[in-house]
Amino acid sequence: MIENNSPQFGILGEYEFEKTIVLAANSPLGEMIAIKPICENLGIDRKWQQDKIKNDPILGPTGGMVKSPSADGKLRDMYCLPPESIQHWLWNLTATENINIKLWEQYKKSLVVHLLMMLKISLDEIHRLRVIEVRYNRLKGEFFEYVKETEEGKELNKQAKNKWKSSNERKSRIMELLNENSDQLLLVM
């Protein structure tokens, strides 16, 4: 299974609930929860449930595709529903001999609440990472302004340019020597 180490907006992440893996994401469509893993965990036919949901006049319009990392590392579309639609769907499932009744009851009681808390934490993490990125870019900009405007910065910039120039001169000398002695180098190799 793919582990999503850092949450990404618009890409499904794995969350554990009642020792089962479920997928959810904060996406442009809002919070979305994937149908496939829930069906697999409950022991019901995903294709049949997905078709049933798509044809439902209430649930159908709320569904959508969200990107999910697959085993081969590529992003694939996975059919998802928003939390309130998942809750409605779970409560309206019909008990069959194949369904894991105990897990189904747990899902109905608190799966959506659990996932909404996890998505809130993920959204906070995404926001935290973006704040760090903004701060880094601001610091980088301030550093370049410092280098351009202060005497100390100008001196550091001058030293860096001199080192770069001297390394380029060395590189040029080495290339000249290699070109002059290329027939001898071939004999050595």
TORPA-4810 file (N, C-alpha, C, O; in nm, 3 decimals):
<nodes>
NODE_1_0.081_-0.118_0.000_0.000_0.000_0.000_0.086_0.125_0.000_0.192_0.129_0.062_M
NODE_2_0.039_0.225_-0.068_0.114_0.350_-0.078_0.092_0.431_0.049_-0.021_0.446_0.097_I
NODE_3_0.199_0.483_0.101_0.187_0.569_0.218_0.204_0.713_0.173_0.299_0.748_0.103_E
NODE_4_0.112_0.794_0.214_0.117_0.935_0.181_0.183_1.007_0.299_0.116_1.041_0.396_N
NODE_5_0.315_1.030_0.289_0.388_1.085_0.402_0.348_1.228_0.434_0.341_1.265_0.551_N
NODE_6_0.323_1.307_0.334_0.278_1.443_0.360_0.150_1.467_0.282_0.141_1.433_0.164_S
NODE_7_0.051_1.525_0.348_-0.078_1.546_0.281_-0.063_1.644_0.165_0.016_1.738_0.169_P
NODE_8_-0.141_1.617_0.063_-0.142_1.706_-0.054_-0.285_1.740_-0.087_-0.372_1.653_-0.089_Q
NODE_9_-0.310_1.866_-0.115_-0.444_1.909_-0.151_-0.485_1.843_-0.282_-0.410_1.847_-0.380_F
NODE_10_-0.603_1.784_-0.285_-0.655_1.725_-0.408_-0.607_1.585_-0.437_-0.637_1.531_-0.543_G
NODE_11_-0.532_1.523_-0.346_-0.485_1.385_-0.364_-0.526_1.304_-0.242_-0.502_1.345_-0.128_I
NODE_12_-0.589_1.190_-0.265_-0.636_1.106_-0.156_-0.521_1.058_-0.068_-0.416_1.019_-0.118_L
NODE_13_-0.542_1.061_0.062_-0.446_1.011_0.157_-0.505_0.894_0.233_-0.627_0.882_0.244_G
NODE_14_-0.418_0.809_0.285_-0.463_0.692_0.361_-0.482_0.728_0.508_-0.400_0.797_0.568_E
NODE_15_-0.593_0.681_0.564_-0.622_0.697_0.706_-0.670_0.564_0.760_-0.741_0.489_0.692_Y
NODE_16_-0.631_0.535_0.884_-0.672_0.408_0.944_-0.791_0.433_1.037_-0.792_0.526_1.117_E
NODE_17_-0.892_0.345_1.024_-1.008_0.350_1.112_-1.052_0.206_1.140_-1.076_0.129_1.047_F
NODE_18_-1.061_0.172_1.269_-1.100_0.036_1.307_-1.015_-0.070_1.236_-1.067_-0.170_1.186_E
NODE_19_-0.884_-0.046_1.233_-0.786_-0.137_1.171_-0.811_-0.160_1.022_-0.771_-0.263_0.967_K
NODE_20_-0.877_-0.065_0.956_-0.896_-0.071_0.810_-0.843_0.058_0.750_-0.841_0.162_0.816_T
NODE_21_-0.801_0.051_0.626_-0.751_0.169_0.556_-0.866_0.230_0.474_-0.936_0.160_0.401_I
NODE_22_-0.883_0.360_0.489_-0.979_0.434_0.409_-0.905_0.552_0.345_-0.802_0.595_0.396_V
NODE_23_-0.958_0.602_0.235_-0.894_0.711_0.163_-0.983_0.834_0.166_-1.104_0.825_0.147_L
NODE_24_-0.923_0.948_0.191_-0.998_1.074_0.194_-0.905_1.187_0.154_-0.782_1.174_0.159_A
NODE_25_-0.965_1.301_0.115_-0.884_1.415_0.073_-0.961_1.545_0.088_-1.084_1.548_0.082_A
NODE_26_-0.885_1.652_0.107_-0.937_1.787_0.089_-0.911_1.817_-0.058_-0.796_1.816_-0.103_N
NODE_27_-1.017_1.845_-0.132_-1.003_1.864_-0.276_-1.079_1.989_-0.319_-1.148_2.050_-0.238_S
NODE_28_-1.066_2.027_-0.446_-1.145_2.141_-0.495_-1.296_2.118_-0.480_-1.374_2.213_-0.479_P
NODE_29_-1.337_1.991_-0.469_-1.478_1.958_-0.450_-1.517_1.964_-0.302_-1.634_1.945_-0.269_L
NODE_30_-1.422_1.990_-0.213_-1.445_1.987_-0.069_-1.385_1.859_-0.012_-1.302_1.796_-0.077_G
NODE_31_-1.426_1.821_0.108_-1.378_1.695_0.165_-1.442_1.581_0.088_-1.563_1.582_0.063_E
NODE_32_-1.361_1.484_0.049_-1.411_1.370_-0.028_-1.355_1.241_0.030_-1.241_1.236_0.077_M
NODE_33_-1.439_1.135_0.027_-1.403_1.004_0.079_-1.423_0.901_-0.031_-1.528_0.898_-0.096_I
NODE_34_-1.324_0.816_-0.052_-1.328_0.717_-0.159_-1.421_0.601_-0.123_-1.424_0.555_-0.009_A
NODE_35_-1.496_0.554_-0.221_-1.591_0.444_-0.205_-1.520_0.308_-0.203_-1.553_0.220_-0.124_I
NODE_36_-1.421_0.291_-0.292_-1.360_0.160_-0.314_-1.309_0.093_-0.186_-1.348_-0.021_-0.159_K
NODE_37_-1.223_0.158_-0.105_-1.173_0.088_0.013_-1.283_0.056_0.115_-1.276_-0.046_0.184_P
NODE_38_-1.383_0.141_0.125_-1.493_0.114_0.218_-1.567_-0.012_0.174_-1.597_-0.099_0.256_I
NODE_39_-1.597_-0.022_0.044_-1.664_-0.141_-0.008_-1.579_-0.266_0.016_-1.630_-0.369_0.061_C
NODE_40_-1.450_-0.256_-0.013_-1.361_-0.372_0.008_-1.357_-0.412_0.156_-1.360_-0.530_0.188_E
NODE_41_-1.349_-0.312_0.244_-1.345_-0.341_0.388_-1.474_-0.405_0.437_-1.472_-0.493_0.524_N
NODE_42_-1.586_-0.361_0.383_-1.716_-0.415_0.425_-1.747_-0.549_0.358_-1.833_-0.623_0.405_L
NODE_43_-1.678_-0.579_0.248_-1.703_-0.704_0.178_-1.819_-0.696_0.080_-1.888_-0.794_0.054_G
NODE_44_-1.841_-0.575_0.024_-1.949_-0.559_-0.074_-1.890_-0.520_-0.209_-1.777_-0.472_-0.217_I
NODE_45_-1.967_-0.542_-0.315_-1.921_-0.519_-0.451_-1.911_-0.369_-0.481_-2.013_-0.299_-0.483_D
NODE_46_-1.790_-0.321_-0.503_-1.767_-0.179_-0.528_-1.831_-0.130_-0.655_-1.894_-0.024_-0.656_R
NODE_47_-1.818_-0.204_-0.763_-1.872_-0.162_-0.893_-2.024_-0.146_-0.884_-2.079_-0.047_-0.932_K
NODE_48_-2.090_-0.243_-0.824_-2.235_-0.237_-0.813_-2.278_-0.118_-0.727_-2.372_-0.047_-0.762_W
NODE_49_-2.208_-0.097_-0.615_-2.240_0.016_-0.526_-2.215_0.150_-0.596_-2.295_0.242_-0.584_Q
NODE_50_-2.104_0.159_-0.670_-2.072_0.283_-0.740_-2.177_0.315_-0.845_-2.221_0.429_-0.858_Q
NODE_51_-2.219_0.214_-0.922_-2.323_0.235_-1.022_-2.454_0.277_-0.955_-2.524_0.366_-1.004_D
NODE_52_-2.487_0.213_-0.843_-2.609_0.245_-0.768_-2.605_0.390_-0.720_-2.704_0.463_-0.731_K
NODE_53_-2.489_0.432_-0.669_-2.474_0.570_-0.619_-2.485_0.669_-0.735_-2.555_0.770_-0.722_I
NODE_54_-2.419_0.641_-0.846_-2.422_0.733_-0.960_-2.563_0.752_-1.015_-2.597_0.859_-1.064_K
NODE_55_-2.645_0.647_-1.006_-2.783_0.654_-1.056_-2.882_0.708_-0.954_-2.997_0.734_-0.987_N
NODE_56_-2.837_0.726_-0.831_-2.925_0.779_-0.726_-2.944_0.929_-0.748_-2.846_1.002_-0.764_D
NODE_57_-3.071_0.977_-0.748_-3.095_1.120_-0.774_-3.039_1.213_-0.667_-3.012_1.330_-0.695_P
NODE_58_-3.021_1.163_-0.544_-2.967_1.246_-0.436_-2.815_1.234_-0.429_-2.746_1.336_-0.424_I
NODE_59_-2.763_1.111_-0.428_-2.619_1.089_-0.412_-2.541_1.112_-0.541_-2.428_1.162_-0.538_L
NODE_60_-2.599_1.074_-0.655_-2.528_1.081_-0.783_-2.461_1.214_-0.812_-2.342_1.217_-0.844_G
NODE_61_-2.533_1.325_-0.800_-2.473_1.455_-0.832_-2.363_1.499_-0.734_-2.286_1.590_-0.765_P
NODE_62_-2.356_1.435_-0.617_-2.255_1.478_-0.518_-2.121_1.410_-0.538_-2.020_1.456_-0.485_T
NODE_63_-2.118_1.299_-0.615_-1.994_1.224_-0.635_-1.899_1.290_-0.732_-1.937_1.378_-0.809_G
NODE_64_-1.775_1.247_-0.726_-1.674_1.300_-0.818_-1.546_1.219_-0.810_-1.528_1.135_-0.721_G
NODE_65_-1.458_1.245_-0.904_-1.331_1.175_-0.911_-1.222_1.259_-0.844_-1.214_1.381_-0.862_M
NODE_66_-1.139_1.190_-0.764_-1.026_1.255_-0.698_-0.903_1.170_-0.726_-0.912_1.047_-0.733_V
NODE_67_-0.790_1.234_-0.742_-0.665_1.163_-0.772_-0.617_1.082_-0.652_-0.628_1.125_-0.537_K
NODE_68_-0.565_0.963_-0.683_-0.513_0.875_-0.579_-0.384_0.810_-0.630_-0.381_0.762_-0.743_S
NODE_69_-0.278_0.808_-0.548_-0.155_0.740_-0.589_-0.181_0.590_-0.599_-0.242_0.531_-0.510_P
NODE_70_-0.136_0.528_-0.707_-0.154_0.384_-0.724_-0.023_0.312_-0.693_0.079_0.375_-0.668_S
NODE_71_-0.028_0.181_-0.695_0.089_0.100_-0.661_0.206_0.126_-0.755_0.322_0.113_-0.715_A
NODE_72_0.177_0.163_-0.881_0.285_0.190_-0.977_0.338_0.334_-0.967_0.422_0.374_-1.047_D
NODE_73_0.287_0.410_-0.870_0.335_0.546_-0.848_0.264_0.653_-0.928_0.291_0.771_-0.911_G
NODE_74_0.174_0.613_-1.017_0.100_0.710_-1.098_-0.026_0.753_-1.024_-0.076_0.682_-0.936_K
NODE_75_-0.077_0.870_-1.061_-0.202_0.918_-1.004_-0.319_0.867_-1.088_-0.319_0.881_-1.211_L
NODE_76_-0.416_0.808_-1.023_-0.535_0.755_-1.089_-0.658_0.820_-1.027_-0.655_0.862_-0.911_R
NODE_77_-0.765_0.829_-1.104_-0.891_0.882_-1.053_-0.964_0.776_-0.972_-0.969_0.660_-1.012_D
NODE_78_-1.020_0.817_-0.858_-1.099_0.727_-0.775_-1.230_0.796_-0.741_-1.233_0.914_-0.706_M
NODE_79_-1.339_0.720_-0.753_-1.472_0.776_-0.727_-1.491_0.803_-0.578_-1.463_0.716_-0.495_Y
NODE_80_-1.538_0.924_-0.545_-1.552_0.966_-0.406_-1.684_1.038_-0.384_-1.748_1.085_-0.478_C
NODE_81_-1.723_1.045_-0.258_-1.841_1.119_-0.215_-1.802_1.212_-0.101_-1.706_1.185_-0.029_L
NODE_82_-1.876_1.322_-0.085_-1.852_1.406_0.031_-1.900_1.335_0.158_-1.979_1.241_0.150_P
NODE_83_-1.854_1.379_0.275_-1.886_1.310_0.401_-2.035_1.288_0.426_-2.075_1.178_0.466_P
NODE_84_-2.118_1.390_0.403_-2.261_1.372_0.431_-2.324_1.268_0.338_-2.417_1.197_0.378_E
NODE_85_-2.275_1.259_0.215_-2.325_1.158_0.121_-2.278_1.019_0.162_-2.352_0.921_0.149_S
NODE_86_-2.153_1.009_0.210_-2.102_0.880_0.260_-2.190_0.832_0.375_-2.230_0.716_0.381_I
NODE_87_-2.219_0.925_0.467_-2.301_0.889_0.582_-2.439_0.840_0.537_-2.489_0.739_0.585_Q
NODE_88_-2.499_0.912_0.444_-2.630_0.874_0.391_-2.622_0.735_0.325_-2.708_0.650_0.348_H
NODE_89_-2.521_0.714_0.245_-2.502_0.586_0.176_-2.484_0.471_0.276_-2.546_0.366_0.263_W
NODE_90_-2.398_0.493_0.378_-2.373_0.388_0.478_-2.501_0.349_0.552_-2.527_0.230_0.574_L
NODE_91_-2.581_0.448_0.590_-2.703_0.420_0.664_-2.810_0.353_0.577_-2.902_0.290_0.630_W
NODE_92_-2.799_0.368_0.446_-2.900_0.310_0.357_-2.855_0.180_0.289_-2.926_0.127_0.204_N
NODE_93_-2.736_0.130_0.327_-2.694_0.000_0.275_-2.786_-0.109_0.329_-2.840_-0.098_0.439_L
NODE_94_-2.804_-0.213_0.250_-2.883_-0.327_0.293_-2.790_-0.436_0.344_-2.692_-0.472_0.279_T
NODE_95_-2.823_-0.489_0.463_-2.742_-0.596_0.520_-2.756_-0.722_0.436_-2.867_-0.766_0.406_A
NODE_96_-2.643_-0.779_0.400_-2.641_-0.907_0.327_-2.553_-1.003_0.406_-2.491_-0.965_0.505_T
NODE_97_-2.547_-1.127_0.361_-2.463_-1.224_0.432_-2.315_-1.195_0.413_-2.233_-1.241_0.493_E
NODE_98_-2.277_-1.120_0.309_-2.136_-1.090_0.282_-2.083_-0.971_0.360_-1.962_-0.958_0.380_N
NODE_99_-2.171_-0.885_0.405_-2.127_-0.760_0.467_-2.073_-0.785_0.609_-2.129_-0.864_0.685_I
NODE_100_-1.967_-0.717_0.642_-1.909_-0.722_0.775_-1.994_-0.629_0.864_-1.970_-0.509_0.870_N
NODE_101_-2.091_-0.688_0.932_-2.190_-0.612_1.009_-2.123_-0.529_1.119_-2.156_-0.412_1.138_I
NODE_102_-2.031_-0.589_1.191_-1.965_-0.519_1.302_-1.893_-0.394_1.252_-1.906_-0.286_1.310_K
NODE_103_-1.817_-0.409_1.145_-1.745_-0.295_1.088_-1.843_-0.192_1.031_-1.822_-0.072_1.046_L
NODE_104_-1.947_-0.240_0.966_-2.049_-0.150_0.909_-2.110_-0.063_1.019_-2.129_0.057_0.999_W
NODE_105_-2.140_-0.123_1.133_-2.195_-0.046_1.246_-2.096_0.059_1.294_-2.134_0.172_1.324_E
NODE_106_-1.968_0.022_1.302_-1.865_0.118_1.343_-1.853_0.231_1.241_-1.841_0.348_1.278_Q
NODE_107_-1.856_0.195_1.113_-1.850_0.297_1.008_-1.966_0.394_1.020_-1.946_0.516_1.011_Y
NODE_108_-2.086_0.342_1.041_-2.204_0.429_1.051_-2.194_0.522_1.172_-2.239_0.636_1.165_K
NODE_109_-2.136_0.473_1.280_-2.129_0.554_1.403_-2.026_0.666_1.396_-2.054_0.779_1.437_K
NODE_110_-1.907_0.636_1.342_-1.804_0.739_1.358_-1.700_0.749_1.248_-1.602_0.823_1.265_S
NODE_111_-1.714_0.681_1.136_-1.615_0.691_1.028_-1.604_0.833_0.976_-1.493_0.886_0.963_L
NODE_112_-1.716_0.894_0.947_-1.714_1.028_0.887_-1.653_1.130_0.984_-1.573_1.214_0.942_V
NODE_113_-1.689_1.123_1.111_-1.632_1.216_1.210_-1.481_1.198_1.219_-1.406_1.296_1.223_V
NODE_114_-1.436_1.072_1.222_-1.293_1.043_1.229_-1.221_1.101_1.107_-1.117_1.167_1.121_H
NODE_115_-1.276_1.077_0.988_-1.211_1.127_0.867_-1.210_1.278_0.860_-1.112_1.338_0.815_L
NODE_116_-1.317_1.342_0.905_-1.319_1.489_0.904_-1.212_1.545_0.999_-1.150_1.647_0.968_L
NODE_117_-1.192_1.480_1.113_-1.084_1.524_1.203_-0.948_1.505_1.137_-0.862_1.592_1.146_M
NODE_118_-0.927_1.390_1.070_-0.800_1.364_1.003_-0.777_1.463_0.889_-0.666_1.511_0.869_M
NODE_119_-0.883_1.493_0.814_-0.870_1.589_0.703_-0.840_1.729_0.756_-0.766_1.804_0.693_L
NODE_120_-0.896_1.764_0.870_-0.867_1.893_0.932_-0.719_1.899_0.970_-0.652_1.999_0.946_K
NODE_121_-0.669_1.790_1.029_-0.527_1.784_1.065_-0.442_1.793_0.939_-0.341_1.863_0.938_I
NODE_122_-0.482_1.722_0.831_-0.407_1.727_0.705_-0.408_1.867_0.646_-0.306_1.915_0.598_S
NODE_123_-0.523_1.932_0.651_-0.533_2.068_0.598_-0.443_2.162_0.677_-0.378_2.250_0.620_L
NODE_124_-0.439_2.143_0.810_-0.349_2.222_0.893_-0.203_2.197_0.855_-0.122_2.289_0.853_D
NODE_125_-0.169_2.070_0.826_-0.032_2.036_0.786_0.003_2.099_0.652_0.114_2.151_0.634_E
NODE_126_-0.090_2.095_0.556_-0.068_2.159_0.426_-0.045_2.308_0.446_0.046_2.366_0.387_I
NODE_127_-0.127_2.370_0.530_-0.112_2.513_0.557_0.023_2.541_0.622_0.091_2.637_0.585_H
NODE_128_0.064_2.457_0.719_0.192_2.475_0.787_0.308_2.468_0.688_0.401_2.549_0.695_R
NODE_129_0.304_2.370_0.595_0.410_2.356_0.496_0.414_2.476_0.402_0.522_2.521_0.362_L
NODE_130_0.298_2.527_0.367_0.294_2.646_0.279_0.349_2.768_0.351_0.418_2.850_0.290_R
NODE_131_0.321_2.782_0.480_0.375_2.894_0.558_0.528_2.885_0.561_0.596_2.986_0.545_V
NODE_132_0.581_2.765_0.581_0.726_2.746_0.582_0.784_2.785_0.446_0.887_2.852_0.440_I
NODE_133_0.719_2.745_0.337_0.766_2.778_0.203_0.767_2.930_0.182_0.862_2.984_0.127_E
NODE_134_0.660_2.997_0.224_0.652_3.143_0.210_0.762_3.210_0.290_0.827_3.302_0.242_V
NODE_135_0.783_3.163_0.414_0.888_3.222_0.498_1.026_3.201_0.437_1.110_3.292_0.438_R
NODE_136_1.051_3.081_0.382_1.179_3.053_0.317_1.201_3.147_0.199_1.309_3.204_0.183_Y
NODE_137_1.099_3.163_0.115_1.112_3.251_-0.002_1.134_3.395_0.040_1.211_3.468_-0.024_N
NODE_138_1.067_3.438_0.147_1.086_3.574_0.197_1.228_3.592_0.249_1.293_3.693_0.220_R
NODE_139_1.278_3.493_0.325_1.414_3.498_0.377_1.516_3.501_0.263_1.613_3.577_0.267_L
NODE_140_1.492_3.418_0.162_1.583_3.416_0.047_1.584_3.552_-0.021_1.691_3.602_-0.059_K
NODE_141_1.467_3.613_-0.037_1.459_3.746_-0.098_1.532_3.850_-0.015_1.604_3.934_-0.069_G
NODE_142_1.513_3.845_0.118_1.581_3.939_0.206_1.732_3.921_0.200_1.807_4.019_0.205_E
NODE_143_1.778_3.795_0.190_1.921_3.770_0.180_1.978_3.832_0.054_2.083_3.897_0.057_F
NODE_144_1.909_3.813_-0.059_1.959_3.871_-0.184_1.957_4.023_-0.181_2.046_4.088_-0.237_F
NODE_145_1.857_4.081_-0.115_1.855_4.226_-0.098_1.973_4.270_-0.012_2.038_4.371_-0.041_E
NODE_146_2.001_4.195_0.093_2.115_4.224_0.182_2.245_4.221_0.103_2.330_4.309_0.117_Y
NODE_147_2.260_4.118_0.020_2.382_4.102_-0.059_2.397_4.220_-0.155_2.508_4.269_-0.175_V
NODE_148_2.288_4.265_-0.214_2.295_4.374_-0.311_2.318_4.510_-0.246_2.387_4.595_-0.302_K
NODE_149_2.261_4.533_-0.127_2.255_4.667_-0.071_2.359_4.700_0.036_2.394_4.817_0.052_E
NODE_150_2.410_4.602_0.110_2.502_4.634_0.219_2.646_4.617_0.173_2.675_4.542_0.079_T
NODE_151_2.734_4.688_0.240_2.877_4.678_0.208_2.929_4.537_0.232_3.002_4.481_0.151_E
NODE_152_2.888_4.480_0.346_2.930_4.343_0.378_2.877_4.246_0.272_2.949_4.157_0.227_E
NODE_153_2.750_4.265_0.233_2.690_4.180_0.130_2.760_4.195_-0.004_2.782_4.096_-0.075_G
NODE_154_2.794_4.319_-0.038_2.864_4.344_-0.165_3.002_4.277_-0.162_3.047_4.223_-0.263_K
NODE_155_3.069_4.282_-0.045_3.200_4.218_-0.032_3.187_4.066_-0.047_3.268_4.002_-0.114_E
NODE_156_3.084_4.007_0.017_3.061_3.862_0.004_3.032_3.825_-0.141_3.081_3.724_-0.191_L
NODE_157_2.952_3.907_-0.208_2.919_3.881_-0.348_3.044_3.890_-0.435_3.062_3.809_-0.526_N
NODE_158_3.131_3.989_-0.407_3.255_4.006_-0.482_3.347_3.885_-0.462_3.407_3.837_-0.558_K
NODE_159_3.358_3.836_-0.338_3.440_3.718_-0.310_3.385_3.595_-0.384_3.461_3.516_-0.440_Q
NODE_160_3.255_3.581_-0.382_3.194_3.466_-0.451_3.221_3.473_-0.600_3.251_3.371_-0.663_A
NODE_161_3.210_3.593_-0.659_3.237_3.608_-0.803_3.383_3.577_-0.834_3.412_3.513_-0.935_K
NODE_162_3.475_3.621_-0.748_3.617_3.593_-0.770_3.646_3.443_-0.763_3.721_3.391_-0.844_N
NODE_163_3.586_3.374_-0.666_3.605_3.229_-0.656_3.549_3.159_-0.780_3.610_3.067_-0.833_K
NODE_164_3.433_3.204_-0.825_3.372_3.146_-0.945_3.462_3.168_-1.066_3.483_3.078_-1.147_W
NODE_165_3.515_3.292_-1.077_3.603_3.325_-1.189_3.729_3.240_-1.185_3.773_3.189_-1.288_K
NODE_166_3.790_3.226_-1.066_3.913_3.148_-1.056_3.886_2.999_-1.085_3.970_2.932_-1.144_S
NODE_167_3.770_2.949_-1.043_3.740_2.808_-1.073_3.717_2.790_-1.223_3.754_2.686_-1.278_S
NODE_168_3.657_2.888_-1.288_3.639_2.880_-1.433_3.773_2.886_-1.506_3.793_2.820_-1.608_N
NODE_169_3.866_2.968_-1.453_4.000_2.976_-1.513_4.072_2.841_-1.499_4.135_2.795_-1.594_E
NODE_170_4.061_2.779_-1.381_4.122_2.646_-1.361_4.060_2.545_-1.458_4.131_2.465_-1.518_R
NODE_171_3.930_2.550_-1.470_3.861_2.457_-1.560_3.910_2.476_-1.703_3.934_2.379_-1.775_K
NODE_172_3.926_2.601_-1.743_3.975_2.630_-1.879_4.116_2.576_-1.900_4.144_2.517_-2.004_S
NODE_173_4.205_2.594_-1.799_4.342_2.542_-1.809_4.342_2.390_-1.820_4.417_2.333_-1.899_R
NODE_174_4.258_2.325_-1.740_4.250_2.178_-1.744_4.202_2.132_-1.881_4.255_2.036_-1.937_I
NODE_175_4.100_2.199_-1.935_4.048_2.162_-2.066_4.153_2.181_-2.175_4.165_2.099_-2.266_M
NODE_176_4.231_2.291_-2.166_4.339_2.315_-2.263_4.442_2.203_-2.256_4.485_2.150_-2.359_E
NODE_177_4.482_2.168_-2.133_4.581_2.060_-2.117_4.527_1.928_-2.172_4.600_1.853_-2.236_L
NODE_178_4.401_1.901_-2.147_4.341_1.778_-2.199_4.340_1.777_-2.351_4.370_1.675_-2.414_L
NODE_179_4.306_1.891_-2.410_4.303_1.900_-2.557_4.442_1.888_-2.618_4.460_1.825_-2.722_N
NODE_180_4.542_1.950_-2.551_4.679_1.944_-2.603_4.737_1.803_-2.593_4.815_1.761_-2.679_E
NODE_181_4.698_1.731_-2.490_4.756_1.599_-2.465_4.657_1.486_-2.487_4.670_1.379_-2.427_N
NODE_182_4.559_1.507_-2.571_4.455_1.407_-2.589_4.510_1.274_-2.646_4.463_1.167_-2.609_S
NODE_183_4.612_1.282_-2.737_4.667_1.158_-2.791_4.743_1.079_-2.683_4.742_0.956_-2.684_D
NODE_184_4.807_1.150_-2.591_4.876_1.082_-2.482_4.778_1.021_-2.383_4.803_0.914_-2.327_Q
NODE_185_4.664_1.090_-2.360_4.563_1.039_-2.269_4.503_0.910_-2.323_4.474_0.819_-2.246_L
NODE_186_4.486_0.902_-2.454_4.431_0.781_-2.514_4.522_0.663_-2.491_4.476_0.551_-2.470_L
NODE_187_4.656_0.688_-2.494_4.752_0.580_-2.471_4.745_0.531_-2.325_4.763_0.413_-2.298_L
NODE_188_4.721_0.625_-2.232_4.714_0.590_-2.090_4.590_0.506_-2.062_4.595_0.411_-1.984_V
NODE_189_4.479_0.540_-2.125_4.354_0.469_-2.100_4.361_0.333_-2.158_4.265_0.257_-2.148_M
</nodes>
